[in-house]
Amino acid sequence: MDENDGDLLWEIDQDPLVMKYINGGYPTSKDDIKQIFLPRLASYRNETKGWGLWQINHIESHDFVGWLLIRPMDFFTDKCNVNNIELGWRLKKRYWGLGYATEAAFAAVKTLWSVTNIQSLWALVDPKNVASVSVIKKLGMQHHKSAIHKDPLGDTYADYFCLQKTPNA
């Protein structure tokens, strides 16, 4: 996804249930998409390395389902680590519980292990977000710690999960 996808990013962020564990359920304004989120995306988007937001679409209808995040851990801090990659996802509510997040995340893990030299994948989640924790556990990620996640947009409490690359991955 890129700067031309602002309307899709805005659309998914309008559902209070989608935003519940992100910011307490508040919709994102079009101005915030344009002034904050698209510039953030542009700062870490790197097609060569696979970093960015990857659009998830329904195979048959081509409808926009949501997106999958791939970027270095702590990208917006002085502790950015390009060998540790963060995975995240956001899906429209009507696609929850159908396996799309898990399928997209598995595809990302398989691809990242096969075409990069990264050693670990991470997911950060609000511990009350049971559905995302379920996806994380299906990926085989293990709980690493619970801590405040630092971000210029605001610090949040999160559970950190990690998946280490195995020799035959």
C-alpha atoms as a printed R data frame, in Angstrom:
    type eleno elety resid chain resno       x       y      z
1   ATOM     1    CA   MET     A     1   0.000   0.000  0.000
2   ATOM     2    CA   ASP     A     2   1.158   3.564 -0.571
3   ATOM     3    CA   GLU     A     3   0.090   7.209 -0.495
4   ATOM     4    CA   ASN     A     4  -2.706   6.405 -2.974
5   ATOM     5    CA   ASP     A     5  -4.446   4.125 -0.470
6   ATOM     6    CA   GLY     A     6  -5.520   6.737  2.061
7   ATOM     7    CA   ASP     A     7  -9.215   6.114  1.439
8   ATOM     8    CA   LEU     A     8  -8.825   2.397  2.177
9   ATOM     9    CA   LEU     A     9  -6.900   3.130  5.378
10  ATOM    10    CA   TRP     A    10  -9.558   5.653  6.420
11  ATOM    11    CA   GLU     A    11 -12.409   3.266  5.587
12  ATOM    12    CA   ILE     A    12 -11.145   0.457  7.798
13  ATOM    13    CA   ASP     A    13 -10.481   2.855 10.695
14  ATOM    14    CA   GLN     A    14 -14.108   4.076 10.825
15  ATOM    15    CA   ASP     A    15 -15.426   1.033 12.686
16  ATOM    16    CA   PRO     A    16 -15.216   1.551 16.473
17  ATOM    17    CA   LEU     A    17 -14.818  -2.211 16.991
18  ATOM    18    CA   VAL     A    18 -11.841  -2.326 14.625
19  ATOM    19    CA   MET     A    19 -10.253   0.557 16.562
20  ATOM    20    CA   LYS     A    20 -11.169  -0.728 20.042
21  ATOM    21    CA   TYR     A    21  -7.741  -2.134 20.931
22  ATOM    22    CA   ILE     A    22  -5.819   0.462 18.934
23  ATOM    23    CA   ASN     A    23  -7.093   3.718 20.385
24  ATOM    24    CA   GLY     A    24 -10.181   2.908 22.435
25  ATOM    25    CA   GLY     A    25 -12.588   2.837 19.497
26  ATOM    26    CA   TYR     A    26 -12.177   6.260 17.933
27  ATOM    27    CA   PRO     A    27 -12.362   6.603 14.135
28  ATOM    28    CA   THR     A    28  -9.345   8.067 12.385
29  ATOM    29    CA   SER     A    29  -9.978  11.325 10.540
30  ATOM    30    CA   LYS     A    30  -9.086  11.726  6.867
31  ATOM    31    CA   ASP     A    31  -6.742  14.519  7.927
32  ATOM    32    CA   ASP     A    32  -4.879  12.153 10.309
33  ATOM    33    CA   ILE     A    33  -4.579   9.576  7.533
34  ATOM    34    CA   LYS     A    34  -3.132  12.213  5.206
35  ATOM    35    CA   GLN     A    35  -0.959  14.117  7.693
36  ATOM    36    CA   ILE     A    36   0.200  11.301 10.011
37  ATOM    37    CA   PHE     A    37  -0.358   7.765  8.758
38  ATOM    38    CA   LEU     A    38   0.615   8.106  5.102
39  ATOM    39    CA   PRO     A    39   3.896   9.911  5.953
40  ATOM    40    CA   ARG     A    40   4.653   7.210  8.568
41  ATOM    41    CA   LEU     A    41   3.988   4.518  5.972
42  ATOM    42    CA   ALA     A    42   6.243   6.290  3.480
43  ATOM    43    CA   SER     A    43   9.045   6.457  6.053
44  ATOM    44    CA   TYR     A    44   9.312   2.688  6.533
45  ATOM    45    CA   ARG     A    45   7.958   1.418  3.210
46  ATOM    46    CA   ASN     A    46  10.697  -0.443  1.345
47  ATOM    47    CA   GLU     A    47   9.535  -2.786 -1.404
48  ATOM    48    CA   THR     A    48  12.977  -4.347 -1.806
49  ATOM    49    CA   LYS     A    49  12.947  -5.498  1.827
50  ATOM    50    CA   GLY     A    50   9.217  -6.202  1.922
51  ATOM    51    CA   TRP     A    51   8.498  -3.495  4.497
52  ATOM    52    CA   GLY     A    52   5.206  -1.686  4.423
53  ATOM    53    CA   LEU     A    53   1.495  -2.315  4.569
54  ATOM    54    CA   TRP     A    54   0.430  -5.173  2.346
55  ATOM    55    CA   GLN     A    55  -3.138  -5.052  1.123
56  ATOM    56    CA   ILE     A    56  -5.255  -8.120  1.869
57  ATOM    57    CA   ASN     A    57  -7.974  -8.687 -0.712
58  ATOM    58    CA   HIS     A    58 -10.632 -11.356 -1.072
59  ATOM    59    CA   ILE     A    59  -9.438 -13.726 -3.806
60  ATOM    60    CA   GLU     A    60 -12.776 -14.079 -5.601
61  ATOM    61    CA   SER     A    61 -14.410 -10.665 -5.151
62  ATOM    62    CA   HIS     A    62 -11.182  -8.637 -4.890
63  ATOM    63    CA   ASP     A    63 -12.810  -6.706 -2.020
64  ATOM    64    CA   PHE     A    64 -10.431  -4.951  0.363
65  ATOM    65    CA   VAL     A    65 -10.270  -7.086  3.510
66  ATOM    66    CA   GLY     A    66  -7.559  -5.216  5.410
67  ATOM    67    CA   TRP     A    67  -3.804  -4.923  5.618
68  ATOM    68    CA   LEU     A    68  -0.724  -6.665  6.989
69  ATOM    69    CA   LEU     A    69   2.133  -4.635  8.488
70  ATOM    70    CA   ILE     A    70   5.778  -5.612  7.986
71  ATOM    71    CA   ARG     A    71   8.408  -3.229  9.402
72  ATOM    72    CA   PRO     A    72  11.486  -3.243 11.624
73  ATOM    73    CA   MET     A    73  10.825  -3.339 15.351
74  ATOM    74    CA   ASP     A    74  11.066   0.015 17.086
75  ATOM    75    CA   PHE     A    75  11.241   1.776 13.728
76  ATOM    76    CA   PHE     A    76  10.215   5.131 15.147
77  ATOM    77    CA   THR     A    77  12.823   5.099 17.939
78  ATOM    78    CA   ASP     A    78  16.590   5.240 18.173
79  ATOM    79    CA   LYS     A    79  16.506   1.444 18.792
80  ATOM    80    CA   CYS     A    80  15.302   0.466 15.299
81  ATOM    81    CA   ASN     A    81  16.434  -3.075 14.513
82  ATOM    82    CA   VAL     A    82  16.180  -4.208 10.892
83  ATOM    83    CA   ASN     A    83  16.896  -7.832 11.888
84  ATOM    84    CA   ASN     A    84  13.778  -8.016 14.049
85  ATOM    85    CA   ILE     A    85  10.592  -7.517 12.072
86  ATOM    86    CA   GLU     A    86   7.222  -6.502 13.466
87  ATOM    87    CA   LEU     A    87   4.057  -8.055 12.058
88  ATOM    88    CA   GLY     A    88   0.622  -6.554 12.520
89  ATOM    89    CA   TRP     A    89  -2.765  -6.588 10.841
90  ATOM    90    CA   ARG     A    90  -6.026  -4.717 10.667
91  ATOM    91    CA   LEU     A    91  -9.102  -6.214  9.019
92  ATOM    92    CA   LYS     A    92 -12.619  -5.014  8.393
93  ATOM    93    CA   LYS     A    93 -14.951  -6.471 10.991
94  ATOM    94    CA   ARG     A    94 -17.006  -8.451  8.462
95  ATOM    95    CA   TYR     A    95 -13.867 -10.507  7.722
96  ATOM    96    CA   TRP     A    96 -13.026 -11.316 11.335
97  ATOM    97    CA   GLY     A    97 -12.983 -14.965 12.333
98  ATOM    98    CA   LEU     A    98 -12.622 -16.251  8.768
99  ATOM    99    CA   GLY     A    99  -8.900 -16.955  8.852
100 ATOM   100    CA   TYR     A   100  -7.735 -14.025  6.698
101 ATOM   101    CA   ALA     A   101  -5.374 -12.549  9.306
102 ATOM   102    CA   THR     A   102  -3.849 -15.956 10.005
103 ATOM   103    CA   GLU     A   103  -3.483 -16.788  6.307
104 ATOM   104    CA   ALA     A   104  -1.860 -13.433  5.508
105 ATOM   105    CA   ALA     A   105   0.460 -13.650  8.505
106 ATOM   106    CA   PHE     A   106   1.536 -17.230  7.654
107 ATOM   107    CA   ALA     A   107   2.287 -16.142  4.074
108 ATOM   108    CA   ALA     A   108   4.377 -13.239  5.373
109 ATOM   109    CA   VAL     A   109   6.298 -15.458  7.790
110 ATOM   110    CA   LYS     A   110   7.046 -18.035  5.088
111 ATOM   111    CA   THR     A   111   8.182 -15.355  2.646
112 ATOM   112    CA   LEU     A   112  10.266 -13.436  5.182
113 ATOM   113    CA   TRP     A   113  12.067 -16.598  6.314
114 ATOM   114    CA   SER     A   114  12.812 -17.629  2.734
115 ATOM   115    CA   VAL     A   115  13.958 -14.341  1.180
116 ATOM   116    CA   THR     A   116  15.563 -12.394  4.060
117 ATOM   117    CA   ASN     A   117  18.217 -12.900  6.706
118 ATOM   118    CA   ILE     A   118  16.070 -11.722  9.593
119 ATOM   119    CA   GLN     A   119  16.249 -13.815 12.730
120 ATOM   120    CA   SER     A   120  13.021 -12.991 14.552
121 ATOM   121    CA   LEU     A   121   9.473 -11.825 13.986
122 ATOM   122    CA   TRP     A   122   7.511  -9.886 16.568
123 ATOM   123    CA   ALA     A   123   3.894  -9.008 17.226
124 ATOM   124    CA   LEU     A   124   2.697  -6.474 19.767
125 ATOM   125    CA   VAL     A   125  -0.865  -6.732 21.023
126 ATOM   126    CA   ASP     A   126  -3.215  -5.341 23.620
127 ATOM   127    CA   PRO     A   127  -3.551  -8.356 25.940
128 ATOM   128    CA   LYS     A   128  -7.368  -7.973 25.885
129 ATOM   129    CA   ASN     A   129  -7.428  -8.474 22.094
130 ATOM   130    CA   VAL     A   130  -8.159 -12.198 22.266
131 ATOM   131    CA   ALA     A   131  -8.620 -12.599 18.497
132 ATOM   132    CA   SER     A   132  -5.193 -11.163 17.656
133 ATOM   133    CA   VAL     A   133  -3.567 -13.159 20.447
134 ATOM   134    CA   SER     A   134  -5.119 -16.266 18.870
135 ATOM   135    CA   VAL     A   135  -3.575 -15.437 15.467
136 ATOM   136    CA   ILE     A   136  -0.223 -14.814 17.144
137 ATOM   137    CA   LYS     A   137  -0.322 -18.177 18.891
138 ATOM   138    CA   LYS     A   138  -1.303 -19.964 15.655
139 ATOM   139    CA   LEU     A   139   1.883 -18.526 14.150
140 ATOM   140    CA   GLY     A   140   3.841 -20.240 16.935
141 ATOM   141    CA   MET     A   141   4.925 -16.989 18.560
142 ATOM   142    CA   GLN     A   142   5.863 -17.112 22.230
143 ATOM   143    CA   HIS     A   143   5.128 -14.480 24.850
144 ATOM   144    CA   HIS     A   144   8.337 -12.530 25.488
145 ATOM   145    CA   LYS     A   145   7.274  -9.722 27.815
146 ATOM   146    CA   SER     A   146   4.579  -7.239 28.759
147 ATOM   147    CA   ALA     A   147   5.699  -3.626 28.670
148 ATOM   148    CA   ILE     A   148   5.010  -0.090 27.564
149 ATOM   149    CA   HIS     A   149   5.525   0.220 23.809
150 ATOM   150    CA   LYS     A   150   7.098   3.583 22.993
151 ATOM   151    CA   ASP     A   151   5.838   5.413 19.904
152 ATOM   152    CA   PRO     A   152   5.792   9.086 18.921
153 ATOM   153    CA   LEU     A   153   2.005   8.839 18.552
154 ATOM   154    CA   GLY     A   154   1.635   7.673 22.132
155 ATOM   155    CA   ASP     A   155   2.874   4.961 24.418
156 ATOM   156    CA   THR     A   156   0.712   1.884 24.960
157 ATOM   157    CA   TYR     A   157   0.833  -1.196 27.144
158 ATOM   158    CA   ALA     A   158   1.360  -4.324 25.055
159 ATOM   159    CA   ASP     A   159   2.242  -7.971 25.187
160 ATOM   160    CA   TYR     A   160   5.271  -8.725 23.019
161 ATOM   161    CA   PHE     A   161   5.345 -12.062 21.208
162 ATOM   162    CA   CYS     A   162   8.327 -13.435 19.280
163 ATOM   163    CA   LEU     A   163   9.042 -16.145 16.733
164 ATOM   164    CA   GLN     A   164  12.704 -17.066 16.252
165 ATOM   165    CA   LYS     A   165  13.904 -18.419 12.943
166 ATOM   166    CA   THR     A   166  14.710 -22.107 13.129
167 ATOM   167    CA   PRO     A   167  17.491 -23.682 11.042
168 ATOM   168    CA   ASN     A   168  15.027 -25.368  8.646
169 ATOM   169    CA   ALA     A   169  12.574 -22.430  8.416
